[in-house]
Amino acid sequence: MTDTNPPATLETVWFVEATYAPDAAETRVPVRPLHLARIAELKTAGVIVEAGAFTDMSASVLLIRAAAEAEALDVCRQDVYMQAGVWVELRAKPFGRVRLATEG
């Protein structure tokens, strides 16, 4: 008997790139704890799949579960980094994420 469940499927999420302001290394310091707490909360809720930043401080990358681009961008617009001017531009594209069957 063969297993009818595939080991992986594709899940469409939004790949969002949030560009940092030139002075982000300084301006993010006071708001970073709030930003990281919110990212953790949204990851726990399953809204954010993954988040991080390029080490050259050029941009953050977020994989966001959302029904539409506007919804994914709104998640970022509500972030303290956007509100405080740490992020200055957002771009989103649909992204086919490999989701393992073990992820449930």
N, C-alpha and C positions, 0 to 999 in steps of 0.2 A: 504494500500500500504506500502511495506517495503522499507527501504533505501538500495539501492544496493551498496553503498560505504561503505567499511569496516571502522570501527573507527580507525584502525591502520594497518600499513603494516610493513614489515621488509625491512630495507635499509642496504645494505652491505657497511660498512665504514672500515677504517683501525684503529685498536687500536695500537697506537705506545707508547712504553715505552722508555723514554730517561733517562738513568742512569746518575746521577750527579758524578762529580769528587769529591774526598775526600775534596778538598779545595773550593768547589763550593759556600759555604756560603760567602766567601770573594770575589772570582773571579767574581761572578755574579753581584755584586753591581754596578760597572761602566757601565755594558752593559744592565742591567735590563730594563731601560726605552725604549731602542730600541727593546728589545725582546717583551715587553708587547705591544708596539705600533704595531709591526708586527702581533702579535697574534690577536689583535683587528681588524686590517685590513683584515686578512684572515678569521676571523669569519664573518665580514660584507659581504665579498665576497662569503661566503658559503663554503669555502674550509675546514676550521676547524669548526667542530660541537661543540666541547668542548675542553678545555685545562685547566690544573691545575697541582698541584704537591702534592706529599705526604708531610705531615708536618714534617716528620723526615728527609727531604732533601735526600732521597734515589733516587727518580726519579720523572720525570714529566710524565704525561699521556696526550696524545692528541688523539682525534677522528678526523680522516681526511678523507674527501671525495676524492678519487683518483681511477683511473681505474686499477691500479696495485700497488703492494707492492713497487716497485722501485720508483714510482711517490710519494707515501706517504713518503717514507724515504727521498726523495730529498727535500720535503718541510722542513723537519727537518734539513737536511744537510745545507740548505741555511740560517738557523737561526743563529743569532749572538751567541747564547749559544753554538752551536756546533763549530762554527768557533773560539770562544774564549776559548774553552776547558772546559766550564762549564758542558756540556754534554760530556760523553766519550764513550757511547755505545747506539745504537738504536736497538730495536727489534719491529717487526710489525706482527700482526695477523689480519686476516679478522674478523670482528665483526658484528653480526646481531643486528642492532639498531632498536628499536621500533620507528616508525615515525607515529605520530598522523595525522589523516586526516586534522585537523585544522592547521597543519604546512604548508600546501600548497605545 
